[in-house]
Amino acid sequence: MPGFEDQVKKVKEREAYISYELYRLLKNAVSKGLVYEDSKCEFKVVPEFPLDEKRADLVVFAARYGESTQPFLVIEVKVRAYGRPGLSMAKAVKRALHYASSLGATITPFLAVYDGWELIIFRNITPYLIVRMVR
């Protein structure tokens, strides 16, 4: 009887698995009481947040100084592209940027793209798109 190793390996390479693993990590960090002390900022993580008849993979919301909850970070999750990574990553960044601006937040949220290996975080401060890469 064949084992499930090959099936498990294939599932782990899919976008949904990568997204839920990142969600689990973020949710665990937040549930442990992640609070930015200088601003008393509290965070909430929401998967599959509906936007423009589509869904942002993950949105991290923050409540600062006891104010109303606002989007803080929009994360677009993609499967790692081995063939032509530049185009895949560029498309993911554009989608995350669109989702971040579609939220209508009073402060433009950060945006990020994650492929299971690298987390690239951006801040859209016109006319610049500032990048920070985390491995």
N, CA, C and O atoms as CSV, one atom per row, in Angstrom:
chain,resi,resn,atom,element,x,y,z
A,1,MET,N,N,0.851,-1.185,0.000
A,1,MET,CA,C,0.000,0.000,0.000
A,1,MET,C,C,0.894,1.245,0.000
A,1,MET,O,O,1.766,1.386,0.858
A,2,PRO,N,N,0.677,2.136,-0.953
A,2,PRO,CA,C,1.536,3.324,-1.038
A,2,PRO,C,C,1.316,4.258,0.143
A,2,PRO,O,O,0.213,4.364,0.679
A,3,GLY,N,N,2.395,4.934,0.536
A,3,GLY,CA,C,2.306,5.888,1.635
A,3,GLY,C,C,1.747,7.219,1.159
A,3,GLY,O,O,1.527,7.433,-0.033
A,4,PHE,N,N,1.530,8.088,2.098
A,4,PHE,CA,C,0.975,9.404,1.803
A,4,PHE,C,C,2.063,10.469,1.634
A,4,PHE,O,O,1.743,11.643,1.446
A,5,GLU,N,N,3.326,10.086,1.696
A,5,GLU,CA,C,4.417,11.055,1.654
A,5,GLU,C,C,4.358,11.948,0.422
A,5,GLU,O,O,4.519,13.164,0.527
A,6,ASP,N,N,4.125,11.343,-0.758
A,6,ASP,CA,C,4.079,12.147,-1.985
A,6,ASP,C,C,2.902,13.116,-1.980
A,6,ASP,O,O,3.033,14.263,-2.407
A,7,GLN,N,N,1.753,12.651,-1.497
A,7,GLN,CA,C,0.585,13.528,-1.441
A,7,GLN,C,C,0.805,14.674,-0.464
A,7,GLN,O,O,0.451,15.817,-0.753
A,8,VAL,N,N,1.391,14.370,0.696
A,8,VAL,CA,C,1.670,15.412,1.694
A,8,VAL,C,C,2.646,16.423,1.119
A,8,VAL,O,O,2.469,17.626,1.307
A,9,LYS,N,N,3.675,15.954,0.421
A,9,LYS,CA,C,4.657,16.858,-0.188
A,9,LYS,C,C,3.987,17.797,-1.193
A,9,LYS,O,O,4.291,18.990,-1.222
A,10,LYS,N,N,3.080,17.268,-2.017
A,10,LYS,CA,C,2.378,18.093,-3.009
A,10,LYS,C,C,1.490,19.140,-2.335
A,10,LYS,O,O,1.441,20.291,-2.770
A,11,VAL,N,N,0.791,18.737,-1.275
A,11,VAL,CA,C,-0.082,19.669,-0.552
A,11,VAL,C,C,0.739,20.801,0.048
A,11,VAL,O,O,0.315,21.956,0.014
A,12,LYS,N,N,1.899,20.487,0.592
A,12,LYS,CA,C,2.746,21.507,1.221
A,12,LYS,C,C,3.287,22.520,0.222
A,12,LYS,O,O,3.732,23.597,0.618
A,13,GLU,N,N,3.256,22.199,-1.043
A,13,GLU,CA,C,3.740,23.114,-2.075
A,13,GLU,C,C,2.635,24.025,-2.599
A,13,GLU,O,O,2.908,24.881,-3.440
A,14,ARG,N,N,1.414,23.871,-2.137
A,14,ARG,CA,C,0.297,24.669,-2.623
A,14,ARG,C,C,0.166,25.970,-1.825
A,14,ARG,O,O,0.590,26.065,-0.674
A,15,GLU,N,N,-0.427,26.950,-2.472
A,15,GLU,CA,C,-0.575,28.274,-1.863
A,15,GLU,C,C,-1.391,28.236,-0.571
A,15,GLU,O,O,-1.051,28.920,0.394
A,16,ALA,N,N,-2.452,27.451,-0.546
A,16,ALA,CA,C,-3.301,27.395,0.646
A,16,ALA,C,C,-2.517,26.910,1.866
A,16,ALA,O,O,-2.667,27.460,2.957
A,17,TYR,N,N,-1.694,25.899,1.690
A,17,TYR,CA,C,-0.899,25.380,2.803
A,17,TYR,C,C,0.078,26.438,3.318
A,17,TYR,O,O,0.220,26.629,4.526
A,18,ILE,N,N,0.745,27.118,2.394
A,18,ILE,CA,C,1.709,28.166,2.764
A,18,ILE,C,C,0.985,29.285,3.511
A,18,ILE,O,O,1.480,29.781,4.523
A,19,SER,N,N,-0.178,29.679,3.017
A,19,SER,CA,C,-0.956,30.739,3.643
A,19,SER,C,C,-1.391,30.358,5.049
A,19,SER,O,O,-1.261,31.156,5.977
A,20,TYR,N,N,-1.903,29.157,5.211
A,20,TYR,CA,C,-2.379,28.740,6.534
A,20,TYR,C,C,-1.250,28.543,7.526
A,20,TYR,O,O,-1.438,28.766,8.722
A,21,GLU,N,N,-0.087,28.131,7.058
A,21,GLU,CA,C,1.066,28.021,7.956
A,21,GLU,C,C,1.481,29.407,8.467
A,21,GLU,O,O,1.761,29.578,9.653
A,22,LEU,N,N,1.518,30.393,7.563
A,22,LEU,CA,C,1.859,31.750,7.982
A,22,LEU,C,C,0.780,32.304,8.904
A,22,LEU,O,O,1.091,32.962,9.897
A,23,TYR,N,N,-0.489,32.042,8.584
A,23,TYR,CA,C,-1.584,32.472,9.451
A,23,TYR,C,C,-1.412,31.888,10.856
A,23,TYR,O,O,-1.557,32.601,11.849
A,24,ARG,N,N,-1.106,30.604,10.934
A,24,ARG,CA,C,-0.931,29.938,12.225
A,24,ARG,C,C,0.202,30.590,13.019
A,24,ARG,O,O,0.065,30.824,14.220
A,25,LEU,N,N,1.314,30.880,12.354
A,25,LEU,CA,C,2.437,31.526,13.043
A,25,LEU,C,C,2.059,32.914,13.558
A,25,LEU,O,O,2.347,33.262,14.704
A,26,LEU,N,N,1.412,33.700,12.698
A,26,LEU,CA,C,1.001,35.051,13.107
A,26,LEU,C,C,-0.039,34.998,14.212
A,26,LEU,O,O,0.045,35.749,15.184
A,27,LYS,N,N,-1.013,34.120,14.071
A,27,LYS,CA,C,-2.072,33.993,15.069
A,27,LYS,C,C,-1.492,33.579,16.424
A,27,LYS,O,O,-1.902,34.102,17.460
A,28,ASN,N,N,-0.545,32.645,16.419
A,28,ASN,CA,C,0.099,32.235,17.667
A,28,ASN,C,C,0.841,33.394,18.316
A,28,ASN,O,O,0.787,33.562,19.534
A,29,ALA,N,N,1.536,34.198,17.507
A,29,ALA,CA,C,2.266,35.348,18.048
A,29,ALA,C,C,1.299,36.354,18.666
A,29,ALA,O,O,1.555,36.891,19.744
A,30,VAL,N,N,0.188,36.602,17.978
A,30,VAL,CA,C,-0.797,37.563,18.468
A,30,VAL,C,C,-1.497,37.032,19.718
A,30,VAL,O,O,-1.727,37.784,20.665
A,31,SER,N,N,-1.836,35.740,19.729
A,31,SER,CA,C,-2.547,35.178,20.878
A,31,SER,C,C,-1.679,35.129,22.126
A,31,SER,O,O,-2.197,35.028,23.238
A,32,LYS,N,N,-0.369,35.200,21.953
A,32,LYS,CA,C,0.543,35.226,23.097
A,32,LYS,C,C,0.635,36.628,23.698
A,32,LYS,O,O,1.391,36.862,24.640
A,33,GLY,N,N,-0.140,37.549,23.144
A,33,GLY,CA,C,-0.180,38.899,23.698
A,33,GLY,C,C,0.778,39.864,23.024
A,33,GLY,O,O,1.346,40.736,23.682
A,34,LEU,N,N,0.966,39.717,21.709
A,34,LEU,CA,C,1.837,40.623,20.980
A,34,LEU,C,C,1.259,42.034,21.027
A,34,LEU,O,O,0.218,42.311,20.431
A,35,VAL,N,N,1.938,42.910,21.734
A,35,VAL,CA,C,1.518,44.308,21.868
A,35,VAL,C,C,2.757,45.173,21.713
A,35,VAL,O,O,3.779,44.931,22.355
A,36,TYR,N,N,2.659,46.183,20.856
A,36,TYR,CA,C,3.753,47.133,20.711
A,36,TYR,C,C,3.598,48.153,21.835
A,36,TYR,O,O,2.700,48.993,21.793
A,37,GLU,N,N,4.458,48.083,22.825
A,37,GLU,CA,C,4.295,48.844,24.070
A,37,GLU,C,C,4.288,50.365,23.897
A,37,GLU,O,O,3.550,51.059,24.596
A,38,ASP,N,N,5.110,50.898,22.962
A,38,ASP,CA,C,5.173,52.354,22.806
A,38,ASP,C,C,3.826,52.961,22.420
A,38,ASP,O,O,3.503,54.075,22.833
A,39,SER,N,N,3.048,52.232,21.634
A,39,SER,CA,C,1.763,52.765,21.196
A,39,SER,C,C,0.586,51.959,21.733
A,39,SER,O,O,-0.565,52.254,21.413
A,40,LYS,N,N,0.865,50.948,22.544
A,40,LYS,CA,C,-0.182,50.050,23.046
A,40,LYS,C,C,-0.970,49.456,21.883
A,40,LYS,O,O,-2.182,49.260,21.971
A,41,CYS,N,N,-0.270,49.176,20.807
A,41,CYS,CA,C,-0.881,48.663,19.586
A,41,CYS,C,C,-1.161,47.173,19.740
A,41,CYS,O,O,-0.259,46.392,20.041
A,42,GLU,N,N,-2.418,46.785,19.532
A,42,GLU,CA,C,-2.820,45.382,19.602
A,42,GLU,C,C,-3.191,44.912,18.203
A,42,GLU,O,O,-3.753,45.670,17.412
A,43,PHE,N,N,-2.873,43.659,17.903
A,43,PHE,CA,C,-3.024,43.133,16.548
A,43,PHE,C,C,-4.061,42.017,16.472
A,43,PHE,O,O,-4.299,41.299,17.443
A,44,LYS,N,N,-4.681,41.887,15.275
A,44,LYS,CA,C,-5.596,40.795,14.944
A,44,LYS,C,C,-5.232,40.313,13.543
A,44,LYS,O,O,-4.931,41.123,12.666
A,45,VAL,N,N,-5.258,39.007,13.329
A,45,VAL,CA,C,-4.929,38.430,12.029
A,45,VAL,C,C,-6.195,37.827,11.433
A,45,VAL,O,O,-6.884,37.045,12.088
A,46,VAL,N,N,-6.501,38.193,10.180
A,46,VAL,CA,C,-7.707,37.690,9.519
A,46,VAL,C,C,-7.320,37.068,8.178
A,46,VAL,O,O,-6.761,37.750,7.320
A,47,PRO,N,N,-7.615,35.772,7.989
A,47,PRO,CA,C,-7.335,35.147,6.688
A,47,PRO,C,C,-8.476,35.383,5.702
A,47,PRO,O,O,-9.627,35.564,6.100
A,48,GLU,N,N,-8.143,35.378,4.411
A,48,GLU,CA,C,-9.138,35.452,3.343
A,48,GLU,C,C,-10.091,36.635,3.518
A,48,GLU,O,O,-11.309,36.470,3.465
A,49,PHE,N,N,-9.527,37.828,3.726
A,49,PHE,CA,C,-10.336,39.025,3.951
A,49,PHE,C,C,-10.943,39.492,2.625
A,49,PHE,O,O,-10.204,39.725,1.668
A,50,PRO,N,N,-12.290,39.635,2.543
A,50,PRO,CA,C,-12.934,39.975,1.267
A,50,PRO,C,C,-12.668,41.422,0.840
A,50,PRO,O,O,-12.816,42.365,1.617
A,51,LEU,N,N,-12.267,41.556,-0.437
A,51,LEU,CA,C,-12.003,42.857,-1.059
A,51,LEU,C,C,-12.316,42.773,-2.553
A,51,LEU,O,O,-11.845,41.859,-3.230
A,52,ASP,N,N,-13.086,43.691,-3.061
A,52,ASP,CA,C,-13.328,43.782,-4.507
A,52,ASP,C,C,-13.668,42.441,-5.147
A,52,ASP,O,O,-13.082,42.087,-6.170
A,53,GLU,N,N,-14.579,41.706,-4.582
A,53,GLU,CA,C,-14.988,40.397,-5.079
A,53,GLU,C,C,-13.841,39.387,-5.101
A,53,GLU,O,O,-13.981,38.311,-5.682
A,54,LYS,N,N,-12.729,39.714,-4.486
A,54,LYS,CA,C,-11.602,38.801,-4.315
A,54,LYS,C,C,-11.309,38.746,-2.834
A,54,LYS,O,O,-12.056,39.301,-2.028
A,55,ARG,N,N,-10.244,38.090,-2.473
A,55,ARG,CA,C,-9.884,37.981,-1.065
A,55,ARG,C,C,-8.388,38.186,-0.886
A,55,ARG,O,O,-7.572,37.584,-1.583
A,56,ALA,N,N,-8.049,39.049,0.064
A,56,ALA,CA,C,-6.642,39.195,0.447
A,56,ALA,C,C,-6.288,37.971,1.283
A,56,ALA,O,O,-7.057,37.578,2.160
A,57,ASP,N,N,-5.142,37.371,1.024
A,57,ASP,CA,C,-4.780,36.131,1.707
A,57,ASP,C,C,-4.755,36.305,3.221
A,57,ASP,O,O,-5.366,35.520,3.947
A,58,LEU,N,N,-4.058,37.319,3.696
A,58,LEU,CA,C,-4.001,37.603,5.136
A,58,LEU,C,C,-3.981,39.110,5.339
A,58,LEU,O,O,-3.295,39.834,4.618
A,59,VAL,N,N,-4.734,39.572,6.319
A,59,VAL,CA,C,-4.688,40.986,6.697
A,59,VAL,C,C,-4.467,41.046,8.198
A,59,VAL,O,O,-5.180,40.408,8.972
A,60,VAL,N,N,-3.465,41.825,8.598
A,60,VAL,CA,C,-3.205,42.052,10.018
A,60,VAL,C,C,-3.776,43.422,10.348
A,60,VAL,O,O,-3.413,44.424,9.733
A,61,PHE,N,N,-4.669,43.451,11.320
A,61,PHE,CA,C,-5.283,44.701,11.760
A,61,PHE,C,C,-4.638,45.140,13.067
A,61,PHE,O,O,-4.151,44.311,13.836
A,62,ALA,N,N,-4.637,46.438,13.312
A,62,ALA,CA,C,-4.065,46.982,14.543
A,62,ALA,C,C,-5.007,48.017,15.133
A,62,ALA,O,O,-5.663,48.773,14.416
A,63,ALA,N,N,-5.056,48.031,16.451
A,63,ALA,CA,C,-5.782,49.063,17.178
A,63,ALA,C,C,-4.723,49.827,17.978
A,63,ALA,O,O,-4.125,49.277,18.903
A,64,ARG,N,N,-4.495,51.076,17.625
A,64,ARG,CA,C,-3.457,51.892,18.265
A,64,ARG,C,C,-4.057,52.865,19.257
A,64,ARG,O,O,-5.080,53.495,18.989
A,65,TYR,N,N,-3.415,52.980,20.398
A,65,TYR,CA,C,-3.838,53.926,21.436
A,65,TYR,C,C,-5.317,53.776,21.780
A,65,TYR,O,O,-5.966,54.746,22.173
A,66,GLY,N,N,-5.848,52.573,21.635
A,66,GLY,CA,C,-7.253,52.346,21.958
A,66,GLY,C,C,-8.219,52.865,20.908
A,66,GLY,O,O,-9.429,52.873,21.138
A,67,GLU,N,N,-7.706,53.304,19.747
A,67,GLU,CA,C,-8.578,53.796,18.677
A,67,GLU,C,C,-9.209,52.621,17.944
A,67,GLU,O,O,-9.001,51.465,18.312
A,68,SER,N,N,-9.976,52.922,16.913
A,68,SER,CA,C,-10.632,51.871,16.145
A,68,SER,C,C,-9.608,51.015,15.389
A,68,SER,O,O,-8.494,51.459,15.110
A,69,THR,N,N,-9.999,49.814,15.072
A,69,THR,CA,C,-9.144,48.868,14.370
A,69,THR,C,C,-8.940,49.312,12.933
A,69,THR,O,O,-9.895,49.678,12.248
A,70,GLN,N,N,-7.680,49.281,12.472
A,70,GLN,CA,C,-7.318,49.684,11.111
A,70,GLN,C,C,-6.418,48.619,10.489
A,70,GLN,O,O,-5.693,47.933,11.209
A,71,PRO,N,N,-6.454,48.469,9.165
A,71,PRO,CA,C,-5.528,47.543,8.508
A,71,PRO,C,C,-4.091,48.001,8.723
A,71,PRO,O,O,-3.781,49.184,8.575
A,72,PHE,N,N,-3.227,47.075,9.067
A,72,PHE,CA,C,-1.820,47.377,9.329
A,72,PHE,C,C,-0.903,46.746,8.280
A,72,PHE,O,O,0.084,47.352,7.864
A,73,LEU,N,N,-1.240,45.520,7.857
A,73,LEU,CA,C,-0.394,44.771,6.925
A,73,LEU,C,C,-1.267,43.860,6.073
A,73,LEU,O,O,-2.099,43.118,6.594
A,74,VAL,N,N,-1.072,43.921,4.755
A,74,VAL,CA,C,-1.754,43.035,3.819
A,74,VAL,C,C,-0.701,42.091,3.250
A,74,VAL,O,O,0.320,42.533,2.723
A,75,ILE,N,N,-0.958,40.778,3.362
A,75,ILE,CA,C,0.019,39.793,2.902
A,75,ILE,C,C,-0.572,38.978,1.761
A,75,ILE,O,O,-1.632,38.369,1.903
A,76,GLU,N,N,0.112,38.974,0.648
A,76,GLU,CA,C,-0.251,38.144,-0.501
A,76,GLU,C,C,0.684,36.938,-0.492
A,76,GLU,O,O,1.906,37.091,-0.493
A,77,VAL,N,N,0.104,35.747,-0.484
A,77,VAL,CA,C,0.886,34.517,-0.440
A,77,VAL,C,C,0.909,33.903,-1.832
A,77,VAL,O,O,-0.122,33.803,-2.498
A,78,LYS,N,N,2.091,33.495,-2.259
A,78,LYS,CA,C,2.259,32.865,-3.569
A,78,LYS,C,C,3.128,31.636,-3.423
A,78,LYS,O,O,3.972,31.548,-2.531
A,79,VAL,N,N,2.906,30.690,-4.316
A,79,VAL,CA,C,3.774,29.528,-4.387
A,79,VAL,C,C,5.088,29.991,-4.998
A,79,VAL,O,O,5.104,30.801,-5.925
A,80,ARG,N,N,6.178,29.473,-4.475
A,80,ARG,CA,C,7.487,29.858,-4.986
A,80,ARG,C,C,7.600,29.474,-6.459
A,80,ARG,O,O,7.404,28.315,-6.824
A,81,ALA,N,N,7.913,30.447,-7.290
A,81,ALA,CA,C,8.051,30.211,-8.729
A,81,ALA,C,C,9.499,29.873,-9.046
A,81,ALA,O,O,10.408,30.648,-8.748
A,82,TYR,N,N,9.700,28.732,-9.643
A,82,TYR,CA,C,11.060,28.320,-9.983
A,82,TYR,C,C,11.419,28.680,-11.417
A,82,TYR,O,O,12.592,28.870,-11.736
A,83,GLY,N,N,10.421,28.773,-12.278
A,83,GLY,CA,C,10.678,29.061,-13.681
A,83,GLY,C,C,11.017,30.508,-13.942
A,83,GLY,O,O,12.100,30.816,-14.440
A,84,ARG,N,N,10.091,31.410,-13.606
A,84,ARG,CA,C,10.283,32.840,-13.849
A,84,ARG,C,C,9.831,33.602,-12.614
A,84,ARG,O,O,8.744,34.179,-12.610
A,85,PRO,N,N,10.654,33.614,-11.558
A,85,PRO,CA,C,10.221,34.209,-10.289
A,85,PRO,C,C,9.948,35.704,-10.349
A,85,PRO,O,O,9.096,36.193,-9.607
A,86,GLY,N,N,10.633,36.435,-11.196
A,86,GLY,CA,C,10.450,37.885,-11.251
A,86,GLY,C,C,9.029,38.288,-11.596
A,86,GLY,O,O,8.455,39.157,-10.939
A,87,LEU,N,N,8.456,37.670,-12.615
A,87,LEU,CA,C,7.107,38.015,-13.047
A,87,LEU,C,C,6.076,37.616,-12.001
A,87,LEU,O,O,5.145,38.375,-11.733
A,88,SER,N,N,6.227,36.451,-11.415
A,88,SER,CA,C,5.297,35.991,-10.393
A,88,SER,C,C,5.321,36.926,-9.183
A,88,SER,O,O,4.269,37.294,-8.660
A,89,MET,N,N,6.498,37.304,-8.747
A,89,MET,CA,C,6.634,38.181,-7.590
A,89,MET,C,C,6.089,39.578,-7.896
A,89,MET,O,O,5.427,40.187,-7.056
A,90,ALA,N,N,6.367,40.082,-9.097
A,90,ALA,CA,C,5.864,41.407,-9.478
A,90,ALA,C,C,4.337,41.425,-9.481
A,90,ALA,O,O,3.726,42.394,-9.031
A,91,LYS,N,N,3.730,40.370,-9.982
A,91,LYS,CA,C,2.266,40.282,-10.002
A,91,LYS,C,C,1.708,40.233,-8.578
A,91,LYS,O,O,0.691,40.861,-8.283
A,92,ALA,N,N,2.366,39.497,-7.713
A,92,ALA,CA,C,1.923,39.396,-6.314
A,92,ALA,C,C,2.040,40.747,-5.607
A,92,ALA,O,O,1.164,41.114,-4.825
A,93,VAL,N,N,3.115,41.484,-5.879
A,93,VAL,CA,C,3.298,42.808,-5.269
A,93,VAL,C,C,2.194,43.758,-5.746
A,93,VAL,O,O,1.630,44.504,-4.945
A,94,LYS,N,N,1.887,43.735,-7.028
A,94,LYS,CA,C,0.821,44.592,-7.559
A,94,LYS,C,C,-0.519,44.263,-6.916
A,94,LYS,O,O,-1.291,45.160,-6.576
A,95,ARG,N,N,-0.791,42.965,-6.750
A,95,ARG,CA,C,-2.058,42.567,-6.134
A,95,ARG,C,C,-2.120,43.022,-4.678
A,95,ARG,O,O,-3.143,43.543,-4.233
A,96,ALA,N,N,-1.030,42.828,-3.936
A,96,ALA,CA,C,-0.995,43.257,-2.528
A,96,ALA,C,C,-1.147,44.772,-2.427
A,96,ALA,O,O,-1.843,45.266,-1.540
A,97,LEU,N,N,-0.507,45.505,-3.321
A,97,LEU,CA,C,-0.619,46.968,-3.334
A,97,LEU,C,C,-2.057,47.382,-3.616
A,97,LEU,O,O,-2.572,48.311,-2.993
A,98,HIS,N,N,-2.705,46.698,-4.551
A,98,HIS,CA,C,-4.110,46.984,-4.860
A,98,HIS,C,C,-4.993,46.719,-3.640
A,98,HIS,O,O,-5.841,47.542,-3.295
A,99,TYR,N,N,-4.798,45.581,-2.994
A,99,TYR,CA,C,-5.593,45.251,-1.814
A,99,TYR,C,C,-5.367,46.273,-0.702
A,99,TYR,O,O,-6.318,46.715,-0.057
A,100,ALA,N,N,-4.114,46.646,-0.480
A,100,ALA,CA,C,-3.797,47.607,0.579
A,100,ALA,C,C,-4.490,48.944,0.328
A,100,ALA,O,O,-5.021,49.552,1.257
A,101,SER,N,N,-4.487,49.401,-0.919
A,101,SER,CA,C,-5.130,50.690,-1.204
A,101,SER,C,C,-6.653,50.554,-1.243
A,101,SER,O,O,-7.358,51.534,-1.003
A,102,SER,N,N,-7.176,49.362,-1.541
A,102,SER,CA,C,-8.628,49.145,-1.577
A,102,SER,C,C,-9.259,49.128,-0.194
A,102,SER,O,O,-10.474,49.285,-0.070
A,103,LEU,N,N,-8.466,48.942,0.836
A,103,LEU,CA,C,-9.013,48.875,2.185
A,103,LEU,C,C,-9.550,50.222,2.663
A,103,LEU,O,O,-10.397,50.268,3.556
A,104,GLY,N,N,-9.067,51.315,2.078
A,104,GLY,CA,C,-9.554,52.627,2.462
A,104,GLY,C,C,-9.162,53.029,3.874
A,104,GLY,O,O,-9.888,53.773,4.533
A,105,ALA,N,N,-8.032,52.548,4.336
A,105,ALA,CA,C,-7.559,52.869,5.682
A,105,ALA,C,C,-7.094,54.316,5.751
A,105,ALA,O,O,-6.677,54.888,4.743
A,106,THR,N,N,-7.164,54.901,6.930
A,106,THR,CA,C,-6.714,56.284,7.096
A,106,THR,C,C,-5.201,56.394,6.926
A,106,THR,O,O,-4.700,57.415,6.456
A,107,ILE,N,N,-4.478,55.348,7.305
A,107,ILE,CA,C,-3.031,55.279,7.073
A,107,ILE,C,C,-2.800,54.096,6.148
A,107,ILE,O,O,-3.292,52.999,6.412
A,108,THR,N,N,-2.054,54.304,5.063
A,108,THR,CA,C,-1.806,53.212,4.125
A,108,THR,C,C,-1.070,52.086,4.827
A,108,THR,O,O,0.001,52.304,5.393
A,109,PRO,N,N,-1.635,50.874,4.795
A,109,PRO,CA,C,-0.981,49.763,5.491
A,109,PRO,C,C,0.266,49.276,4.760
A,109,PRO,O,O,0.454,49.541,3.573
A,110,PHE,N,N,1.110,48.560,5.493
A,110,PHE,CA,C,2.234,47.877,4.881
A,110,PHE,C,C,1.662,46.776,4.000
A,110,PHE,O,O,0.517,46.362,4.178
A,111,LEU,N,N,2.461,46.305,3.052
A,111,LEU,CA,C,2.056,45.161,2.263
A,111,LEU,C,C,3.229,44.204,2.171
A,111,LEU,O,O,4.385,44.615,2.270
A,112,ALA,N,N,2.933,42.934,1.982
A,112,ALA,CA,C,3.984,41.930,1.952
A,112,ALA,C,C,3.623,40.823,0.977
A,112,ALA,O,O,2.453,40.590,0.673
A,113,VAL,N,N,4.656,40.149,0.498
A,113,VAL,CA,C,4.503,38.970,-0.338
A,113,VAL,C,C,5.328,37.875,0.312
A,113,VAL,O,O,6.481,38.085,0.688
A,114,TYR,N,N,4.720,36.704,0.439
A,114,TYR,CA,C,5.380,35.568,1.086
A,114,TYR,C,C,5.245,34.341,0.207
A,114,TYR,O,O,4.156,34.047,-0.285
A,115,ASP,N,N,6.355,33.612,0.001
A,115,ASP,CA,C,6.318,32.425,-0.843
A,115,ASP,C,C,6.700,31.144,-0.098
A,115,ASP,O,O,7.013,30.127,-0.716
A,116,GLY,N,N,6.674,31.204,1.211
A,116,GLY,CA,C,7.054,30.041,2.006
A,116,GLY,C,C,8.522,30.044,2.374
A,116,GLY,O,O,8.949,29.311,3.266
A,117,TRP,N,N,9.293,30.867,1.687
A,117,TRP,CA,C,10.733,30.980,1.948
A,117,TRP,C,C,11.128,32.403,2.315
A,117,TRP,O,O,11.902,32.624,3.246
A,118,GLU,N,N,10.590,33.357,1.579
A,118,GLU,CA,C,10.968,34.753,1.782
A,118,GLU,C,C,9.720,35.597,2.042
A,118,GLU,O,O,8.668,35.401,1.433
A,119,LEU,N,N,9.874,36.520,2.946
A,119,LEU,CA,C,8.827,37.490,3.235
A,119,LEU,C,C,9.379,38.850,2.836
A,119,LEU,O,O,10.352,39.332,3.417
A,120,ILE,N,N,8.754,39.462,1.846
A,120,ILE,CA,C,9.195,40.770,1.372
A,120,ILE,C,C,8.127,41.768,1.789
A,120,ILE,O,O,6.965,41.652,1.402
A,121,ILE,N,N,8.539,42.758,2.589
A,121,ILE,CA,C,7.606,43.728,3.157
A,121,ILE,C,C,7.831,45.085,2.493
A,121,ILE,O,O,8.970,45.514,2.303
A,122,PHE,N,N,6.738,45.750,2.145
A,122,PHE,CA,C,6.791,47.034,1.451
A,122,PHE,C,C,6.012,48.079,2.241
A,122,PHE,O,O,5.123,47.764,3.032
A,123,ARG,N,N,6.374,49.310,2.001
A,123,ARG,CA,C,5.591,50.449,2.491
A,123,ARG,C,C,5.452,51.400,1.325
A,123,ARG,O,O,6.451,51.842,0.757
A,124,ASN,N,N,4.233,51.717,0.965
A,124,ASN,CA,C,3.964,52.600,-0.162
A,124,ASN,C,C,3.886,54.034,0.333
A,124,ASN,O,O,2.851,54.484,0.824
A,125,ILE,N,N,4.984,54.732,0.197
A,125,ILE,CA,C,5.041,56.148,0.572
A,125,ILE,C,C,5.357,56.909,-0.709
A,125,ILE,O,O,6.511,56.989,-1.130
A,126,THR,N,N,4.331,57.459,-1.315
A,126,THR,CA,C,4.463,58.115,-2.607
A,126,THR,C,C,5.596,59.136,-2.580
A,126,THR,O,O,5.666,59.923,-1.636
A,127,PRO,N,N,6.451,59.158,-3.534
A,127,PRO,CA,C,6.490,58.379,-4.773
A,127,PRO,C,C,7.344,57.113,-4.662
A,127,PRO,O,O,7.774,56.590,-5.690
A,128,TYR,N,N,7.603,56.608,-3.468
A,128,TYR,CA,C,8.499,55.474,-3.290
A,128,TYR,C,C,7.756,54.237,-2.810
A,128,TYR,O,O,6.751,54.337,-2.107
A,129,LEU,N,N,8.253,53.089,-3.191
A,129,LEU,CA,C,7.807,51.812,-2.669
A,129,LEU,C,C,9.026,51.230,-1.952
A,129,LEU,O,O,9.948,50.726,-2.593
A,130,ILE,N,N,9.023,51.302,-0.650
A,130,ILE,CA,C,10.190,50.919,0.170
A,130,ILE,C,C,10.110,49.430,0.492
A,130,ILE,O,O,9.048,48.926,0.855
A,131,VAL,N,N,11.227,48.732,0.361
A,131,VAL,CA,C,11.258,47.278,0.499
A,131,VAL,C,C,12.137,46.845,1.677
A,131,VAL,O,O,13.182,47.437,1.943
A,132,ARG,N,N,11.690,45.807,2.369
A,132,ARG,CA,C,12.477,45.149,3.424
A,132,ARG,C,C,12.301,43.651,3.218
A,132,ARG,O,O,11.172,43.160,3.222
A,133,MET,N,N,13.391,42.915,3.038
A,133,MET,CA,C,13.321,41.490,2.772
A,133,MET,C,C,13.749,40.700,3.994
A,133,MET,O,O,14.771,41.004,4.610
A,134,VAL,N,N,12.969,39.684,4.348
A,134,VAL,CA,C,13.257,38.848,5.525
A,134,VAL,C,C,13.334,37.405,5.069
A,134,VAL,O,O,12.462,36.929,4.342
A,135,ARG,N,N,14.374,36.709,5.494
A,135,ARG,CA,C,14.503,35.278,5.169
A,135,ARG,C,C,14.498,34.489,6.418
A,135,ARG,O,O,14.597,33.263,6.374
